[in-house]
Each structure stands twice: as structure tokens, then as C-alpha cells.
């Protein structure tokens, strides 16, 4: 995959832990490549080493992927939810990873 530009200020936060096997697998299988294609738009955060950030984003399950647009959370997936990998790239390129219900949920999360 070639490097791509991101519209607006979009970012994915990938919360994980060193002891978490599924976290490592997903990172190696997909998210490392995504971070290469979209430099500066995918952040890897070890929840054990960054407890304040984990509390800020209310991390209760890992892996946790948080979608940010202009600094505000608009969607999230935790380790118990099913998702399609194409949704992450689509969000970074087009910003269409969420619908009106997701926007309402994001408003509730962000206050």
C-alpha cells in the first residue's frame, strides 16, 4: 500500500498491552501496515504504560480502537466487537466510518 493523505484531522488510537495476544496479532496483521500508509494518523498506546490516557478514554477492554476527528471521539471498537478492517482506512480517507446514530453516541461520549 502506498502512503496516503488524510482529509481533515483524523486519527486512530490503538490501545493495547504487552501481555495481550490478540492486541499483538491485530497490530502485526493489520495496524502496523495502516500506520505506514497513514503516517502520523495511527497511534499505538500501551494502556499499562499510559494509565492516565487509558482512563481519559475509559479503556475497559483491549484491544480498543478509538476513532478521532478534530480531536473528538466519534466511534470506538473494543476487543469484544466485530469489525471490518476496511472501515479503518475508509475513515482516514473519507471520514465515513460512522452514521447518524454513531454521531449521536459520540456526542454522548464527548459530553
ABEGO torsion letter per residue (X at the ends): XBBBBBBEBBBBBBBBBAABAAAAAAAAAAAAAAAAABBGABBBBBAAABAAAAAAAGBABOBBBBBBBGGBBABBBBAABBBBAAAAAAAAAAGAABBAAAAAAAAAAAX
